[in-house]
Each structure stands twice: as structure tokens, then as C-alpha cells.
Amino acid sequence: MSLHLNPSEASAFTRREFLGTGLVLASAAATVPQFINASAAAMPRAAAGLASIPGVDEDRVLVVIQLSGGNDGLNTVVPFAMDDYYRVRPGIAVRKDEVLELGRGQDVGLHPAMAGIKSLYDEGLAAIVQGVGYPNPNRSHFTSMDIWHTADPSASGNGWLGRYIDAQCCGYGKGESGTPEQGALLGASPAVEPAISIGRTAPLALQGQKLKPISFESPELFRWTGADVHDDLVAPYDEIQRRGFDGVDAAQTGVSADSNAAFLMRTALDAQVAGETIRKAVSQRPLVQYPGTGLARQLSMVASMIRAGMKTRVFYVSHGSFDTHAGQGGANGQHANLLRQLADATRAFYADLKEQGNADRVLTMSFSEFGRRVAQNASGGTDHGTAAPMYFFGPMVRAGVIGRHPSLTDLDDGDLKFGLDFRSVYAGVLGDWLQADAKEVLGRTFKPAKIVRA
């Protein structure tokens, strides 16, 4: 059975109208998840396979855990050997006898709620990078997060991981048709699948110029309803999906490959296969038990997609809010509970990856938009600060504590002075793990931080 379109009817639908109304994904969120973005270039071609990239190990995966709200680094990686820490935080400092010490010679330890990450550290699967920040720091949640997402102090432009995906897709869609964008609309297979974010919207960090990320919140409601909206155009998609994308050409459809009708068909097919692929992947039962928290659920879905063999190289999840202006201390306070959820979920994630045989493929990076001020405030909390630690997990990391803890007395108007630019950390991840040209992605040369073992 072939797909037949009446060109006169198909021409009534523009690309913009189809993308706006033809592809509808149900979600528990009040707004529709970001799945269709700008063009069919956002769709992974699961049925068509991926073009290989010479010299790039496509098995390597980066998972990003964003700690939203400004995590207090001083009560996460605790400088228990510094008396000034206890002097300026009399009500919220972690007691020395409660700190999870990191071994002989280390003057910092972990918050007691982070036993899961301490176990990863003891197994050589965790690295803590101290004193990360950037010049002239911004203390606004939104602006500072945009700076981290874009790797640009002006907080403008596309996301750094979006630029990475674009760079890896060099040659994406190029052919006789001309520009990469034109080729993408005509169904050329990309070299790298778009990044995937678990949540209502995709973060700026994943937004590229050529490829846009996929974002979804609920696998139970992640479904295709295109046939309900444009029944005359896409009803036969199931049979075509079984035959694969390569068979969808002018000979079968009776329409020109560069026509609106061809665009509509390929967009519909891309969306169907993407939805089915992701939904099938996340429906698998995890190989280990995860905690019943939101972050654990997100990481469980990521682990399932990795286990299913999806070619996505970047996954993104979020956890928070860490905006602890009041009542921060205590074993069951907001900060302790958030850290416990982070530690337990990350521990389960790597146990799952180990059972799959995929742990060596997955580097996880965790960051927050800024740290907190050194001294506690009058409400038993902490206010917006500057430098903070970053965290990396996986068998490939240079396990241990990387860098010196910032001084608690040599401060910048009450805030920590950063010792390592976060873009140097990105450069290390891009070059040493993702095997990309960090200068091309970041726009200038930064000395790469050595996060990954040689």
C-alpha cells in the first residue's frame, strides 16, 4: 500500500501550520512539552539510523543534572577543617562529627545526607571540582543560569550543548538541495540525534541553531495524535513506518521531494517514530530499584533510553529548588532533603548503568547557577553568592577532589572568589569526553580542566 496525497489538498497546509497544529503531544503539564521546534530537523531518525562521524566515539553519553536555585556549596562540600566556616555559620554549619570525610589529607567532606555520593566517591566514580565560577558574577537566578547555559557572560546566543550538537552535525542535510536547513527539511539523516531533556521545557543549554532539543515530562502521556488532527494526510503512517523512512520518496508518494507535501509526510513520520521510540524505551522496567523522587524518576527514564540503545548523546535533568534563604540547616531541612535526593538518585542511576553494562559510556555532570554567601543570614539561611563546586560521576572521571577550596577570609564583598572558570570545565568535557572542538563550541580558547582520565 502506498501513501497517496492530493497535491491540491496538501498545498493548503503550510509548514508552519502543520508544525503548529498537526503534531500534538499530551502532557500532564499545563503547556505542551517542547517536541516540535522550528523544523523537522528536531526529529531523531530512529528508523533510518545515524550517519557515522569519522573520529568520534558515538557511544559516549553526557548526562547533565542542573541544581536549580543556587546550591550552597559550603554546606555540600564542607570545609570542616576551616575554623572560619563555623565562625560565620553558627546556626547552619554541618558539625565536624557529622561530615562524611573524603579520606586522609582532605580538608573537606560531604554533607551527611550525601551517603549515596560518598559511596560513589569511595568506589572511584566521583570527582568534586572546587571553586568554579566566572568573572564579574551575576547574582540573578535567571541571568546567571543563562550565562552557564550559553557559556557567555552576556547571557546571549544559543546554548553551549546546542552548539555542540550543531557542530557534530557538520554536513547535516547537505546535498544537492543546498543549505543544511533545506536538506534537513527534505529528510536527510542527521549525524547526531537531538539532545533530550526531561521536563516541561528544554533548557537554553540545549538550544542550537540547526537542531532543537526534545523535551517531555510524562512517558505515560507521551503519545502521537497527528492522525486525529490531519487524518487525510497521515493516517497511513503505521505501514510506512514499518517499511522505514528510506522508502518514503517521490516514487511512492507521487509528490516532489522538495514540495510542502513531502515535508509534511516526513515530519509526520519523524514525529511518530520519535514518540514511539522514546515511549517504548522509557516503558522498560529499571534493572534496579530507584527512590520515589522526581529526580530519581528522571534519571530512571534516562537510563532506560540509554539501555534501549538510543543514539542520543546528551540528556538533561533538573533538581531543586536550592534557593535556601531561610531554615536551611538541620538533618531534615530543605537543603538536606534535596542533597539526599540527589545522592540517592545518582547512586541508583549508576547501579542501573552498571547492570546494563553501560556505566563506562556515561559521564554525569552536575552544576548550579551560583553558590551562596559565606555567612549565614538572619533567617537561618544563605543568600545568593558566587563560586561553588561542580560534581562529576562515572568510571572515566579523575576521582577525588580537584582544585583548592576557596579562601573563607579572602573574599569578594562577602563572597567566595572563584578559582576555575566554568568554561574551562566545559572545554574539558567537550574535548576529552565528547571529542569535540571546544574552541568552535565556546567561541574562544579556554584551558581545559582535566576532569576525565587520559
matplotlib code that plots the C-alpha trace (Angstrom):
import matplotlib.pyplot as plt

x = [0.0, 1.4, 0.8, -1.2, -1.7, -3.8, -1.3, -4.0, -5.2, -1.7, -0.7, -3.4, -1.2, 1.9, 4.9, 4.2, 0.5, 1.4, 4.1, 1.7, -1.4, -0.6, 1.7, 0.1, 1.6, -0.5, 1.2, 0.3, 1.8, -0.3, 1.7, 2.5, 6.1, 8.6, 8.8, 8.5, 10.8, 11.2, 11.5, 11.8, 15.5, 14.4, 13.3, 15.6, 15.6, 15.3, 14.1, 16.7, 19.8, 22.5, 25.4, 28.7, 31.1, 34.8, 37.0, 34.1, 33.1, 29.4, 28.9, 29.9, 27.0, 26.8, 24.1, 23.6, 22.0, 21.1, 20.7, 18.3, 18.1, 21.7, 23.0, 25.0, 28.4, 29.8, 27.2, 27.5, 31.3, 32.0, 35.3, 35.3, 39.0, 38.5, 37.5, 36.1, 33.4, 31.9, 32.5, 30.4, 27.7, 27.0, 23.4, 23.7, 27.2, 27.5, 29.1, 32.5, 31.4, 28.6, 30.7, 31.4, 35.1, 36.7, 39.9, 43.3, 44.7, 41.4, 40.2, 36.7, 33.9, 30.3, 27.1, 25.8, 22.7, 25.1, 25.9, 25.0, 27.6, 30.1, 29.8, 30.4, 33.4, 34.8, 34.4, 36.4, 33.3, 33.0, 35.0, 34.5, 35.7, 36.1, 35.7, 34.1, 32.6, 33.3, 34.5, 32.0, 29.4, 25.7, 23.5, 20.2, 18.9, 17.8, 20.8, 23.4, 21.7, 21.6, 25.3, 26.0, 23.7, 25.2, 28.8, 28.7, 28.9, 26.4, 23.9, 23.0, 23.1, 22.4, 23.2, 26.7, 25.4, 23.1, 26.2, 28.0, 25.2, 25.2, 29.0, 28.7, 26.1, 28.5, 27.2, 23.7, 21.3, 23.8, 23.3, 22.2, 19.3, 21.8, 21.8, 21.8, 18.4, 16.9, 18.5, 17.0, 13.5, 13.9, 14.6, 18.4, 19.5, 21.4, 24.8, 23.7, 20.3, 18.9, 19.5, 16.7, 15.5, 13.2, 10.8, 8.1, 10.5, 14.0, 16.8, 18.6, 21.8, 20.4, 19.1, 21.1, 20.7, 20.3, 19.0, 16.5, 16.1, 13.3, 11.6, 8.9, 7.7, 5.4, 6.1, 2.6, 1.0, 3.7, 1.6, 1.0, -2.2, -1.3, -3.7, -6.6, -5.9, -4.8, -6.4, -6.3, -2.5, -1.0, -3.4, -1.2, 1.9, 1.9, 2.5, 5.2, 6.9, 7.3, 9.0, 11.3, 12.0, 14.1, 11.1, 9.2, 10.2, 8.6, 8.1, 5.8, 4.0, 3.6, 4.8, 8.0, 10.7, 11.0, 7.3, 5.3, 3.5, 6.9, 7.8, 4.5, 4.9, 8.4, 7.6, 4.7, 6.7, 9.6, 7.3, 5.7, 8.9, 10.5, 7.4, 7.2, 11.0, 11.1, 7.9, 9.0, 12.4, 11.1, 8.4, 11.1, 11.3, 14.5, 17.2, 17.5, 15.1, 15.1, 13.9, 10.4, 11.6, 11.3, 15.0, 15.2, 12.3, 14.0, 17.3, 15.4, 14.0, 17.4, 18.9, 16.1, 16.7, 20.4, 19.6, 17.3, 20.2, 19.1, 21.8, 21.2, 24.5, 23.2, 20.5, 19.4, 17.5, 16.8, 16.6, 15.6, 14.9, 18.0, 17.1, 17.5, 17.1, 15.6, 15.7, 18.5, 20.1, 19.0, 19.1, 15.6, 15.7, 15.1, 18.8, 19.4, 16.4, 17.5, 21.0, 19.7, 17.5, 20.5, 22.8, 20.3, 19.1, 22.6, 23.7, 20.7, 21.4, 24.9, 23.9, 21.4, 24.0, 26.4, 23.7, 23.2, 26.9, 26.7, 28.4, 31.7, 29.7, 28.1, 29.6, 27.3, 27.9, 26.1, 26.2, 24.2, 23.9, 25.8, 26.7, 25.6, 27.3, 29.8, 28.0, 24.5, 21.7, 19.4, 16.8, 19.0, 19.6, 22.0, 21.7, 22.9, 26.6, 29.2, 31.6, 30.6, 31.7, 30.7, 30.3, 31.2, 30.3, 31.3, 34.2, 36.1, 36.5, 39.6, 38.2, 38.8, 38.8, 40.1, 41.4, 41.8, 38.9, 38.4, 39.5, 36.9, 38.8, 40.0, 36.5, 34.9, 32.4, 31.4, 31.5, 34.0, 36.5, 36.3, 39.5, 38.3, 36.3, 33.3, 34.1, 37.4, 35.3, 33.1, 36.3, 37.5, 34.2, 33.9, 37.4, 38.3, 34.9, 32.7, 35.8, 34.6, 36.4, 35.9, 37.1, 34.5, 31.7, 32.8, 33.9, 37.4, 40.1, 39.9, 42.4, 40.5, 40.1, 41.2, 38.1, 38.3, 41.2, 43.5]
y = [0.0, 3.4, 6.8, 9.0, 12.7, 15.0, 17.8, 20.4, 19.4, 19.1, 22.6, 24.0, 23.2, 25.3, 24.0, 26.4, 25.4, 21.7, 22.1, 24.3, 22.0, 18.7, 17.3, 17.3, 15.6, 15.1, 16.1, 16.4, 19.9, 22.9, 23.6, 21.3, 19.9, 21.2, 18.4, 20.1, 23.1, 25.1, 22.3, 18.6, 18.9, 18.5, 14.9, 11.9, 9.5, 6.3, 4.2, 5.5, 5.1, 7.6, 8.6, 7.9, 10.7, 9.9, 10.0, 10.4, 7.7, 7.9, 5.6, 8.4, 10.0, 13.1, 13.5, 16.9, 17.4, 21.0, 22.0, 24.9, 27.8, 28.2, 25.3, 26.2, 24.7, 25.3, 23.0, 20.4, 20.1, 21.1, 22.8, 21.2, 21.9, 25.7, 27.3, 30.4, 28.1, 27.5, 31.1, 32.7, 29.9, 29.3, 28.1, 26.1, 24.7, 20.9, 19.6, 18.1, 14.7, 14.5, 15.3, 12.4, 12.7, 12.0, 10.4, 11.1, 14.5, 16.0, 19.1, 18.9, 16.4, 15.8, 16.7, 13.7, 13.4, 12.6, 9.0, 7.8, 10.1, 9.2, 5.6, 6.5, 8.6, 5.6, 3.4, 5.9, 7.1, 10.7, 13.9, 17.2, 20.3, 23.2, 26.9, 27.1, 30.4, 33.2, 36.9, 39.6, 37.2, 37.9, 37.0, 36.9, 33.3, 33.8, 35.8, 33.6, 30.4, 31.9, 32.6, 29.0, 27.8, 29.9, 29.9, 33.6, 36.4, 38.4, 35.6, 35.7, 33.3, 29.6, 27.0, 25.5, 22.0, 23.1, 24.5, 21.2, 19.2, 21.7, 21.3, 17.5, 17.7, 19.3, 18.4, 17.8, 17.6, 18.9, 17.7, 18.8, 20.8, 23.4, 24.6, 22.3, 23.6, 22.8, 19.4, 18.8, 19.6, 17.1, 14.3, 13.9, 11.8, 13.7, 12.6, 13.1, 12.9, 16.0, 16.2, 15.1, 17.0, 15.5, 18.3, 20.7, 22.8, 22.3, 24.4, 27.1, 25.0, 22.5, 25.1, 25.1, 26.9, 23.8, 21.2, 21.8, 19.6, 17.2, 17.7, 15.6, 15.3, 12.2, 9.0, 7.7, 10.6, 10.8, 9.9, 10.7, 12.4, 13.7, 11.3, 12.7, 16.2, 15.6, 12.3, 12.7, 13.3, 11.0, 8.1, 5.5, 6.4, 3.0, 1.0, 3.4, 3.3, -0.5, -0.1, 2.7, 6.2, 5.4, 4.2, 7.5, 9.1, 10.7, 7.4, 6.1, 9.3, 10.9, 14.2, 16.1, 15.6, 19.4, 20.1, 21.0, 17.7, 15.8, 17.9, 17.2, 13.4, 13.3, 15.5, 13.3, 10.1, 11.6, 12.5, 9.1, 7.2, 9.6, 9.3, 5.5, 5.1, 7.2, 5.8, 2.3, 2.9, 4.5, 1.9, -0.7, -1.7, -0.5, -3.1, -1.7, 0.0, 3.8, 6.1, 7.5, 11.1, 13.3, 13.3, 9.6, 9.2, 11.5, 9.5, 6.2, 7.4, 8.4, 5.1, 3.3, 5.3, 4.5, 0.8, 0.9, 1.8, 5.3, 7.3, 10.5, 11.8, 14.4, 14.1, 16.8, 16.7, 19.2, 19.2, 21.9, 24.5, 25.1, 28.7, 28.3, 31.8, 30.6, 27.4, 25.8, 23.8, 20.5, 16.9, 17.1, 20.7, 21.6, 21.6, 18.2, 16.6, 18.0, 16.7, 13.3, 13.0, 14.0, 11.4, 8.5, 9.1, 9.4, 6.2, 4.3, 5.6, 4.3, 1.0, 0.7, 1.6, -1.0, -3.7, -2.7, -2.7, 0.9, 2.7, 3.2, 5.1, 7.7, 10.8, 12.8, 16.5, 18.4, 22.2, 25.1, 28.7, 30.1, 29.2, 31.0, 33.8, 32.6, 33.9, 32.8, 35.4, 36.4, 33.8, 30.8, 30.5, 31.8, 34.4, 34.4, 34.1, 33.2, 30.3, 26.8, 23.2, 21.1, 17.3, 14.6, 10.9, 7.8, 5.4, 7.8, 10.7, 11.7, 10.6, 12.7, 16.4, 18.6, 22.1, 24.1, 25.2, 29.0, 31.0, 31.9, 35.1, 36.5, 37.3, 39.5, 41.6, 38.6, 36.1, 33.4, 34.1, 31.6, 29.7, 27.9, 29.4, 27.1, 27.4, 25.6, 22.8, 22.8, 22.7, 19.6, 17.9, 18.8, 17.9, 15.0, 13.3, 14.4, 14.6, 17.9, 21.1, 23.1, 26.4, 26.0, 25.4, 28.0, 30.7, 31.1, 29.0, 28.0, 25.8, 22.6, 21.3, 17.7, 16.0, 12.8, 10.4, 10.2]
z = [0.0, -1.0, 0.6, -1.9, -1.3, -3.3, -4.1, -4.2, -0.7, 0.6, -0.6, 1.7, 4.6, 5.2, 7.1, 9.9, 10.2, 10.2, 12.9, 14.9, 14.8, 13.2, 15.9, 19.4, 22.4, 25.6, 28.8, 32.5, 32.2, 31.6, 28.5, 25.7, 26.0, 23.5, 20.9, 17.6, 17.3, 14.1, 11.6, 11.1, 11.9, 15.6, 15.0, 15.7, 12.7, 14.8, 11.9, 9.4, 11.6, 12.0, 9.8, 11.4, 12.2, 11.5, 14.5, 17.0, 19.5, 19.2, 22.3, 24.7, 26.6, 28.7, 31.4, 33.0, 36.4, 36.9, 40.6, 40.2, 42.6, 43.6, 45.7, 48.8, 48.0, 51.5, 53.2, 50.4, 50.2, 53.8, 54.7, 58.2, 58.8, 58.4, 61.7, 59.9, 58.4, 61.9, 63.0, 60.2, 60.2, 63.8, 63.2, 60.0, 59.7, 59.5, 62.6, 62.3, 63.7, 61.0, 58.0, 55.6, 55.3, 52.0, 53.2, 54.5, 53.6, 52.6, 54.5, 53.1, 53.4, 52.3, 53.9, 55.9, 53.6, 50.7, 51.6, 48.1, 46.5, 49.2, 48.2, 44.6, 45.7, 47.6, 44.5, 42.4, 40.5, 41.7, 41.2, 43.1, 41.3, 43.7, 43.4, 39.9, 38.7, 36.3, 36.3, 37.4, 38.6, 38.4, 41.4, 39.5, 39.1, 35.5, 34.2, 35.9, 34.7, 31.2, 31.5, 32.4, 29.6, 26.9, 28.2, 27.5, 30.1, 28.1, 28.6, 24.9, 22.0, 21.7, 24.4, 24.6, 24.3, 21.4, 19.7, 20.3, 18.7, 15.7, 15.4, 15.4, 12.7, 10.3, 6.9, 8.4, 5.5, 2.9, -0.6, -4.0, -2.4, -1.0, 2.6, 5.7, 6.6, 3.2, 3.3, 6.7, 5.5, 2.7, 5.1, 5.2, 8.1, 10.8, 12.2, 15.8, 17.3, 19.2, 22.9, 25.2, 28.3, 30.9, 31.9, 30.7, 28.6, 27.2, 28.8, 26.9, 27.2, 24.6, 22.1, 18.9, 15.6, 13.4, 15.8, 18.6, 21.6, 22.5, 25.9, 27.5, 31.0, 31.2, 29.3, 30.2, 28.2, 25.5, 22.5, 18.9, 17.9, 14.5, 12.8, 14.8, 13.5, 9.9, 9.2, 5.4, 5.4, 8.0, 8.6, 6.7, 8.8, 10.5, 7.4, 6.1, 9.5, 9.2, 5.8, 7.1, 6.0, 3.0, 1.2, 1.5, -1.8, -4.8, -6.5, -3.7, -2.8, -6.2, -4.9, -5.5, -2.8, -2.3, -2.0, 1.0, 0.9, 1.1, 4.1, 5.8, 5.3, 6.6, 9.6, 10.5, 10.2, 12.1, 15.0, 15.1, 15.2, 17.7, 20.0, 19.7, 20.2, 23.4, 24.8, 24.2, 25.8, 29.0, 29.5, 30.4, 34.0, 35.6, 36.5, 40.0, 42.4, 42.3, 45.1, 44.7, 44.0, 41.0, 40.2, 40.5, 38.1, 35.6, 35.8, 35.6, 32.2, 31.0, 32.0, 30.1, 27.0, 27.2, 27.7, 24.7, 22.5, 21.6, 19.9, 21.9, 23.3, 25.7, 28.3, 30.7, 34.0, 36.7, 40.5, 43.0, 44.2, 46.2, 47.0, 50.7, 52.1, 55.4, 57.6, 55.7, 58.5, 60.1, 59.2, 57.7, 56.3, 52.7, 51.8, 53.5, 51.7, 48.3, 48.8, 49.9, 46.8, 44.6, 46.2, 46.3, 42.7, 41.3, 43.2, 41.8, 38.3, 38.2, 39.7, 36.9, 34.3, 35.7, 35.5, 31.8, 31.1, 30.1, 33.1, 31.1, 28.4, 30.7, 32.2, 34.5, 35.3, 38.0, 38.5, 39.9, 38.7, 41.7, 45.3, 48.4, 50.5, 53.1, 56.2, 57.1, 57.1, 60.0, 58.8, 59.3, 55.6, 53.0, 50.3, 46.6, 46.3, 43.6, 43.3, 44.1, 43.4, 40.4, 40.5, 38.0, 38.1, 36.1, 35.8, 33.5, 35.9, 37.7, 41.0, 44.1, 44.9, 42.1, 42.9, 46.1, 48.2, 48.1, 51.0, 53.6, 54.6, 51.3, 50.0, 47.3, 49.3, 51.4, 48.6, 47.6, 44.8, 42.0, 41.1, 37.9, 35.1, 34.3, 30.6, 31.3, 32.8, 29.7, 27.5, 29.3, 28.9, 25.2, 24.3, 26.5, 26.7, 23.8, 21.5, 20.1, 19.1, 22.3, 20.7, 18.0, 20.5, 23.1, 20.7, 22.2, 23.8, 27.4, 29.1, 29.6, 33.1, 33.5, 34.6, 32.5, 32.9, 29.9]

ax = plt.figure().add_subplot(projection="3d")
ax.plot(x, y, z, "-o")
ax.set_aspect("equal")
plt.show()
